[in-house]
Amino acid sequence: MSCKRKTQTDRKVSKKLKSEKKSTDLCFPQDTCGLNVCLKDQTDLADFSSLGDENQDTDSHHFTSDQSKVQSDEVEGPLIGDHETQESEGGEADLHKYLVGCKKNPGHSQFIPVETFTLKHLPEGLQYNDWYELIKGIADFTVRVSVEMSSPDRPKFWPKTTQPYPFYNMSERRNLRTGSGSVWIVNKFQDGVTQDEDYGDTAYTKCWCRKCEGSNSASNVWWEFKVYTATHVVFDDIEANNTTLRLFYDRDDSPVVSVDKVSVDNVNIEDDLCRLNCVTCDKTLGKKLMEMWEHYLNVWRKVRNKYYDSKHKLTFIVSHPHGCSKQVSVGQWKDRLEVGGFRSKYTYTTCTCPGSSGAHVHCLGYRDYWTWPELVHSGSLKSGLNYSGVSFV
């Protein structure tokens, strides 16, 4: 059963967005995905006081100066590269093998385990506790998305292109594939009555999780939440019905906490954005998600206007590379590309790997933080830059 509601994230930005694509801003990231920027003038140097210091500890993930440049891929029409969903013929057991054998980012030196992420991993101009708390809050809401079926309805090509669409004509295969996603808007229900004034009541009065579905003793108290990911990760309800979300996977030995009742709330193939509706009647999990949501809102209120129009162009992503434990990566966005209808997509140096598809991409400098989960990681370009899907950002 899918419960569809209008959320605040559905609002469209009313003003015209300006294109910020500048070829002089483009720099090729080092093969370790270091945070490389081109210093155009002394203002840039002032904004990043730690730039170009060769004596900085490389483990501190400071920005470093680099003069090599790269242009974005010359693509007419939609910007499409390689998806970054992790495939695993051996299922869960083989995921660590892909991590160790990764060719894109050997050693993963620029991925920071979420548990060891500190203020020192941010540029000096952004080493503020409230900004750090916001990143940690978003990390708390990052989930691994595991899908065990490909829909027969996947298209052969990306819309309006001849670029092959991921996992087309693979519905007979049951290989595991993993991506990332973000929890958004948690709400409690009791007897079908919402406990949050932003929502209306439901037509049903019992929990619809797998345990309760069809049960005579279904719980009358449950929690629902949204998860945003990429459409090429979860394409439709056929795939959603074979999807499991792993939450709080912060380290290799984290307890397994999962939700396996998922339905599609909305999908957009062209924007590569999928919104899932999820449910649990586990009281421990539900209460924890609600507390995290309330904490995130408090932090967000503190910083929502503080970094508007920031010149730092910082971009961070929290994802599950290769389907393994949660990692933070920090870089810069390079191009802001207008798509039309007040929508944009971004390219960035921020590190990603297979398994990062669908992770939230946070680009510093825009006021509408309510739309943050709608900008998700989509793929990697042959230029070395990574790119997002499309959102009203």
C-alpha positions as CSV (number, residue, x, y, z in Angstrom):
1,M,0.0,0.0,0.0
2,S,1.4,3.4,-0.9
3,C,0.4,6.5,1.0
4,K,0.9,9.6,-1.1
5,R,1.0,13.0,0.4
6,K,2.1,16.4,-0.6
7,T,5.3,17.3,1.2
8,Q,7.2,20.5,1.7
9,T,9.9,19.1,-0.6
10,D,7.5,19.2,-3.5
11,R,7.5,23.0,-3.6
12,K,9.1,24.6,-6.6
13,V,11.5,27.5,-6.4
14,S,9.8,30.5,-7.8
15,K,12.7,32.6,-8.9
16,K,14.8,32.1,-12.1
17,L,18.1,30.3,-11.3
18,K,21.2,31.6,-12.9
19,S,23.7,29.4,-14.6
20,E,27.0,29.4,-12.8
21,K,29.0,27.3,-15.3
22,K,32.5,28.7,-15.7
23,S,35.1,26.7,-17.6
24,T,37.8,28.5,-15.6
25,D,36.4,27.0,-12.4
26,L,37.0,23.4,-13.6
27,C,39.9,21.5,-12.2
28,F,40.7,17.8,-12.5
29,P,40.5,16.1,-9.2
30,Q,43.6,14.0,-8.2
31,D,43.1,10.3,-8.5
32,T,42.6,10.3,-4.7
33,C,39.7,12.7,-5.2
34,G,41.5,15.4,-3.3
35,L,39.7,18.7,-2.9
36,N,41.4,20.6,-5.8
37,V,40.5,24.1,-6.7
38,C,41.9,26.7,-9.2
39,L,42.9,29.9,-7.5
40,K,41.7,32.7,-9.8
41,D,42.6,35.5,-7.5
42,Q,43.6,36.5,-4.0
43,T,40.0,36.5,-2.8
44,D,39.9,32.7,-3.4
45,L,43.1,32.4,-1.4
46,A,41.6,34.4,1.5
47,D,38.4,32.3,1.5
48,F,40.5,29.1,1.8
49,S,43.3,30.0,4.2
50,S,44.6,26.4,4.1
51,L,44.9,26.1,0.4
52,G,48.1,25.1,-1.2
53,D,49.9,24.4,2.1
54,E,52.1,21.4,1.2
55,N,52.9,20.9,4.8
56,Q,49.3,20.1,5.7
57,D,48.6,16.6,7.0
58,T,47.0,14.7,4.1
59,D,44.8,12.9,6.6
60,S,43.2,16.1,7.5
61,H,41.6,16.4,4.0
62,H,42.4,20.0,3.5
63,F,41.9,21.7,0.2
64,T,45.0,21.7,-2.0
65,S,46.0,23.8,-5.0
66,D,46.2,22.2,-8.4
67,Q,46.7,23.9,-11.7
68,S,45.6,21.1,-14.0
69,K,42.2,21.7,-15.6
70,V,39.5,19.6,-17.1
71,Q,36.5,20.5,-19.1
72,S,33.1,18.9,-18.5
73,D,32.3,16.1,-21.0
74,E,31.0,17.6,-24.3
75,V,27.6,16.1,-24.3
76,E,24.7,17.4,-26.4
77,G,21.5,17.1,-24.4
78,P,21.4,15.4,-21.0
79,L,24.6,15.0,-19.2
80,I,25.0,11.2,-18.7
81,G,28.0,9.1,-17.7
82,D,28.4,5.9,-15.9
83,H,25.9,5.0,-13.1
84,E,27.4,4.2,-9.7
85,T,25.3,1.3,-8.4
86,Q,27.3,-1.5,-7.0
87,E,26.5,-4.9,-8.5
88,S,27.3,-8.1,-6.7
89,E,26.8,-11.6,-8.2
90,G,27.8,-13.1,-4.8
91,G,25.3,-11.0,-2.9
92,E,26.1,-9.4,0.5
93,A,29.1,-11.6,1.1
94,D,31.1,-10.2,-1.9
95,L,30.7,-6.5,-1.2
96,H,33.9,-6.2,0.7
97,K,35.7,-7.8,-2.2
98,Y,34.6,-4.9,-4.5
99,L,35.7,-2.4,-1.9
100,V,39.2,-3.9,-1.7
101,G,39.5,-4.2,-5.5
102,C,38.1,-0.7,-6.4
103,K,39.8,0.8,-9.4
104,K,38.2,4.2,-9.2
105,N,39.6,5.2,-5.8
106,P,42.1,2.6,-4.7
107,G,42.5,2.7,-0.9
108,H,39.6,5.2,-0.6
109,S,41.9,7.6,1.2
110,Q,39.5,10.6,0.7
111,F,36.5,8.8,2.1
112,I,36.1,9.5,5.8
113,P,34.3,7.0,8.0
114,V,31.3,8.8,9.5
115,E,32.4,7.9,13.1
116,T,35.8,9.6,12.7
117,F,34.5,12.6,10.8
118,T,35.5,15.8,12.7
119,L,35.7,19.6,12.1
120,K,39.3,19.2,10.8
121,H,37.9,17.5,7.7
122,L,36.3,20.8,6.7
123,P,38.1,23.9,5.3
124,E,39.0,26.4,7.9
125,G,36.4,28.9,6.8
126,L,33.7,26.4,7.6
127,Q,34.9,24.7,10.8
128,Y,31.8,25.7,12.8
129,N,30.0,23.4,15.2
130,D,26.5,24.0,13.8
131,W,27.7,23.2,10.3
132,Y,29.4,20.1,11.5
133,E,26.2,19.1,13.4
134,L,24.2,19.5,10.2
135,I,26.5,17.2,8.3
136,K,26.3,14.6,11.1
137,G,22.6,14.9,11.0
138,I,22.4,14.2,7.3
139,A,24.8,11.3,7.9
140,D,22.5,9.8,10.4
141,F,19.7,9.8,7.8
142,T,21.8,8.2,5.1
143,V,20.8,4.6,4.3
144,R,22.1,1.8,2.1
145,V,19.6,0.8,-0.5
146,S,19.7,-2.9,-1.6
147,V,17.7,-4.1,-4.6
148,E,17.4,-7.7,-5.7
149,M,15.3,-7.4,-8.8
150,S,15.3,-5.4,-12.0
151,S,12.0,-4.4,-13.5
152,P,11.1,-5.6,-17.0
153,D,9.7,-2.1,-17.6
154,R,13.1,-0.3,-17.5
155,P,13.6,1.6,-20.8
156,K,16.4,0.7,-23.2
157,F,17.8,4.2,-23.3
158,W,17.8,7.3,-21.1
159,P,15.0,9.6,-22.2
160,K,15.7,11.6,-25.3
161,T,19.1,9.9,-25.8
162,T,20.7,6.8,-27.2
163,Q,22.6,6.3,-24.0
164,P,21.8,2.8,-22.5
165,Y,19.7,2.8,-19.4
166,P,21.1,0.8,-16.5
167,F,19.9,-2.7,-16.0
168,Y,17.7,-2.8,-19.0
169,N,16.5,-6.3,-20.0
170,M,17.9,-7.9,-16.8
171,S,14.7,-8.8,-15.1
172,E,15.6,-12.5,-15.2
173,R,18.7,-11.9,-13.1
174,R,18.5,-11.7,-9.3
175,N,21.9,-10.2,-8.6
176,L,22.2,-7.8,-5.7
177,R,22.8,-4.2,-6.4
178,T,23.3,-1.4,-3.8
179,G,23.0,2.3,-3.8
180,S,22.5,5.0,-1.2
181,G,19.5,7.1,-0.1
182,S,18.4,9.7,2.5
183,V,15.6,9.5,5.0
184,W,13.3,12.6,5.1
185,I,10.2,13.6,7.1
186,V,9.4,11.1,9.8
187,N,5.8,10.9,11.1
188,K,4.1,8.8,13.7
189,F,0.5,7.5,13.3
190,Q,-1.9,6.0,15.8
191,D,-5.2,4.5,14.7
192,G,-4.7,6.2,11.4
193,V,-4.4,9.6,13.0
194,T,-1.3,11.6,12.3
195,Q,0.8,12.8,15.2
196,D,2.3,15.6,13.1
197,E,0.1,18.6,12.1
198,D,1.8,18.8,8.7
199,Y,0.0,15.7,7.6
200,G,-3.6,14.5,7.1
201,D,-5.0,11.3,8.6
202,T,-5.1,8.1,6.6
203,A,-7.9,5.9,5.3
204,Y,-6.4,2.9,7.2
205,T,-5.9,2.4,10.9
206,K,-3.3,-0.3,11.1
207,C,0.4,-0.6,10.3
208,W,1.1,-1.9,6.7
209,C,4.7,-3.3,7.3
210,R,5.4,-6.9,6.2
211,K,4.9,-8.2,9.7
212,C,1.5,-6.6,10.1
213,E,0.3,-7.0,6.5
214,G,-2.6,-9.5,6.5
215,S,-2.2,-10.1,10.3
216,N,-5.1,-10.1,12.7
217,S,-2.9,-8.4,15.3
218,A,-1.5,-5.6,13.2
219,S,-0.1,-2.7,15.2
220,N,-2.2,0.4,15.6
221,V,0.9,2.5,16.1
222,W,3.5,3.0,13.3
223,W,6.0,5.4,11.8
224,E,6.2,6.4,8.1
225,F,9.1,8.2,6.4
226,K,10.3,9.1,3.0
227,V,13.6,7.9,1.4
228,Y,15.1,9.7,-1.6
229,T,17.4,7.9,-4.0
230,A,18.1,7.7,-7.7
231,T,15.5,6.3,-10.1
232,H,18.2,4.1,-11.7
233,V,18.6,2.5,-8.3
234,V,14.9,1.8,-7.6
235,F,12.9,2.1,-10.8
236,D,9.3,1.2,-9.8
237,D,7.1,-0.8,-7.4
238,I,8.3,-4.1,-8.8
239,E,11.8,-3.2,-7.6
240,A,10.6,-1.5,-4.5
241,N,8.9,-4.7,-3.4
242,N,12.4,-6.3,-3.6
243,T,14.2,-3.5,-1.8
244,T,15.7,-3.4,1.7
245,L,17.0,-0.3,3.5
246,R,19.8,-0.7,6.0
247,L,19.9,2.1,8.5
248,F,22.7,3.2,10.9
249,Y,25.4,1.2,9.0
250,D,28.1,3.5,10.4
251,R,30.9,0.9,10.8
252,D,31.6,-2.7,9.7
253,D,30.3,-4.2,12.9
254,S,27.1,-2.1,13.2
255,P,24.0,-4.0,14.3
256,V,21.8,-4.7,11.3
257,V,18.8,-2.4,11.4
258,S,16.6,-2.8,8.3
259,V,13.3,-1.8,6.8
260,D,11.9,-4.1,4.0
261,K,8.5,-2.7,3.4
262,V,9.0,0.0,0.7
263,S,6.8,1.4,-2.0
264,V,7.3,4.0,-4.7
265,D,5.8,7.4,-3.8
266,N,7.1,9.2,-6.9
267,V,9.7,8.7,-9.7
268,N,11.1,10.8,-12.4
269,I,13.3,9.1,-15.0
270,E,14.7,12.2,-16.6
271,D,15.6,13.8,-13.3
272,D,16.9,10.5,-11.9
273,L,15.0,11.0,-8.7
274,C,12.9,8.5,-6.8
275,R,11.0,9.0,-3.6
276,L,10.1,6.0,-1.6
277,N,7.5,5.6,1.2
278,C,8.6,3.4,4.1
279,V,7.0,2.1,7.2
280,T,7.9,0.5,10.5
281,C,6.0,-0.4,13.7
282,D,9.2,-1.1,15.6
283,K,8.9,1.3,18.5
284,T,12.6,1.5,19.2
285,L,13.4,2.4,15.5
286,G,10.4,4.7,15.2
287,K,11.3,6.7,18.3
288,K,14.9,6.9,17.2
289,L,14.0,8.2,13.8
290,M,11.6,10.7,15.2
291,E,14.2,12.0,17.7
292,M,16.8,12.3,14.9
293,W,14.3,14.2,12.7
294,E,13.5,16.7,15.4
295,H,17.2,17.2,16.2
296,Y,17.9,17.7,12.5
297,L,15.2,20.3,12.2
298,N,16.6,22.2,15.2
299,V,20.1,22.2,13.6
300,W,18.7,23.2,10.2
301,R,16.9,26.2,11.7
302,K,20.3,27.5,13.0
303,V,22.1,27.3,9.7
304,R,19.5,27.6,7.0
305,N,20.5,31.2,6.2
306,K,24.0,31.4,7.6
307,Y,25.8,30.1,4.5
308,Y,23.6,31.5,1.8
309,D,25.7,32.8,-1.2
310,S,28.8,31.3,0.3
311,K,31.9,31.5,-2.0
312,H,33.3,28.2,-0.7
313,K,31.4,26.0,-3.2
314,L,31.8,23.2,-0.7
315,T,30.0,20.0,-1.6
316,F,29.7,16.9,0.6
317,I,28.2,13.5,0.1
318,V,27.5,10.8,2.6
319,S,27.1,7.4,1.0
320,H,27.8,3.6,1.2
321,P,30.6,3.0,-1.3
322,H,30.5,-0.6,-2.6
323,G,27.6,-1.3,-0.3
324,C,29.9,-1.1,2.8
325,S,29.8,1.1,5.8
326,K,28.9,4.8,5.7
327,Q,31.5,7.3,4.5
328,V,31.7,11.1,4.2
329,S,33.4,12.7,1.2
330,V,34.1,16.5,0.9
331,G,34.9,18.4,-2.3
332,Q,33.7,21.3,-4.5
333,W,30.9,21.7,-7.0
334,K,32.3,22.9,-10.4
335,D,29.3,23.5,-12.8
336,R,25.8,24.4,-12.1
337,L,23.9,23.4,-15.2
338,E,20.4,24.7,-16.0
339,V,18.1,22.1,-17.2
340,G,14.9,24.2,-17.6
341,G,11.9,24.9,-15.5
342,F,14.0,26.4,-12.8
343,R,15.9,23.1,-12.3
344,S,19.6,22.4,-12.2
345,K,22.2,19.6,-11.9
346,Y,25.7,19.8,-10.7
347,T,29.2,18.5,-11.4
348,Y,31.7,18.2,-8.5
349,T,35.0,16.8,-7.4
350,T,33.5,15.1,-4.3
351,C,34.6,11.5,-4.2
352,T,32.1,8.8,-5.1
353,C,32.3,5.1,-5.9
354,P,29.9,2.3,-7.1
355,G,27.3,2.2,-4.3
356,S,27.1,6.0,-4.1
357,S,24.3,6.3,-6.6
358,G,21.3,8.0,-4.9
359,A,23.2,9.6,-2.1
360,H,22.2,13.2,-1.3
361,V,24.5,15.8,-2.8
362,H,24.7,19.0,-0.6
363,C,26.1,22.0,-2.5
364,L,26.8,24.9,-0.1
365,G,25.4,28.3,-1.0
366,Y,21.7,27.9,-1.6
367,R,18.9,28.9,0.7
368,D,16.3,26.3,0.0
369,Y,17.5,23.6,2.4
370,W,14.1,21.9,2.4
371,T,14.9,20.5,-1.0
372,W,18.2,18.9,0.2
373,P,17.2,15.3,-0.3
374,E,16.0,15.9,-3.9
375,L,19.5,16.5,-5.3
376,V,21.0,13.0,-5.5
377,H,24.2,11.5,-6.9
378,S,23.6,10.1,-10.4
379,G,27.0,9.1,-11.9
380,S,30.6,9.7,-13.0
381,L,31.9,11.3,-16.1
382,K,34.9,10.3,-18.1
383,S,36.5,13.7,-17.4
384,G,36.9,12.6,-13.7
385,L,34.1,14.8,-12.4
386,N,31.0,13.3,-10.8
387,Y,27.4,14.6,-11.4
388,S,24.0,14.8,-9.8
389,G,20.5,14.2,-11.0
390,V,18.2,17.2,-11.4
391,S,16.4,19.2,-8.7
392,F,14.9,22.6,-8.0
393,V,18.1,23.9,-6.4
